[in-house]
Amino acid sequence: MKIFVPKETTPGELRVAMIPSVVRKFTQNGFVVEVETGAGSSAFFADAEYVEAGASIASDFATLI
């Protein structure tokens, strides 16, 4: 099963749908997680942290579907 994490598009939004520690739990249980580039940046999570947790980074949400 794939889980997609999009970047928030609402102006001023600082949240992210999933943080790297939660990504790790999903990937350790066999899920495939794809995170849109910069999805966690407003919440101070770098793309590299998501990759370290086992996610793939997608250049934009349109490529995730």
C-alpha positions as CSV (number, residue, x, y, z in Angstrom):
1,M,0.0,0.0,0.0
2,K,1.2,3.5,-0.8
3,I,0.9,6.6,1.3
4,F,1.3,10.0,-0.2
5,V,2.3,13.1,1.8
6,P,1.5,16.3,-0.1
7,K,2.9,19.7,0.6
8,E,0.4,22.1,2.2
9,T,-0.7,24.8,-0.2
10,T,-2.7,27.0,2.1
11,P,-0.9,30.3,2.7
12,G,0.7,30.5,6.2
13,E,0.2,26.8,6.8
14,L,3.0,25.4,9.0
15,R,1.8,21.8,9.5
16,V,2.8,18.7,7.7
17,A,0.6,15.6,7.2
18,M,3.3,13.2,8.4
19,I,6.6,13.7,10.3
20,P,9.7,11.5,9.6
21,S,9.3,9.4,12.8
22,V,5.8,8.4,11.7
23,V,7.1,7.7,8.1
24,R,9.6,5.3,9.7
25,K,6.9,3.4,11.5
26,F,4.9,2.9,8.3
27,T,7.9,1.9,6.2
28,Q,9.0,-0.6,8.8
29,N,5.6,-2.2,8.5
30,G,5.8,-2.6,4.8
31,F,4.1,0.6,3.5
32,V,5.6,2.6,0.7
33,V,5.6,6.3,1.6
34,E,6.1,9.1,-1.0
35,V,6.6,12.6,0.2
36,E,6.2,15.7,-2.1
37,T,9.4,17.8,-2.2
38,G,9.4,20.4,0.6
39,A,6.3,18.9,2.3
40,G,7.9,19.2,5.8
41,S,9.9,22.4,5.3
42,S,7.4,24.7,7.0
43,A,7.5,22.4,10.0
44,F,11.3,22.3,9.9
45,F,11.7,18.8,8.5
46,A,14.1,18.4,5.5
47,D,13.5,16.1,2.6
48,A,16.6,14.2,3.7
49,E,14.9,13.3,7.0
50,Y,12.1,11.7,5.1
51,V,14.5,9.7,2.9
52,E,16.4,8.5,6.1
53,A,13.0,7.4,7.4
54,G,12.4,5.3,4.3
55,A,10.3,7.5,2.1
56,S,10.8,8.5,-1.5
57,I,10.7,12.1,-2.5
58,A,8.4,13.2,-5.5
59,S,9.0,16.5,-7.3
60,D,5.3,17.5,-7.1
61,F,2.0,16.1,-6.1
62,A,0.9,15.4,-9.7
63,T,3.6,12.8,-10.0
64,L,2.2,10.9,-6.9
65,I,-1.1,10.0,-8.4
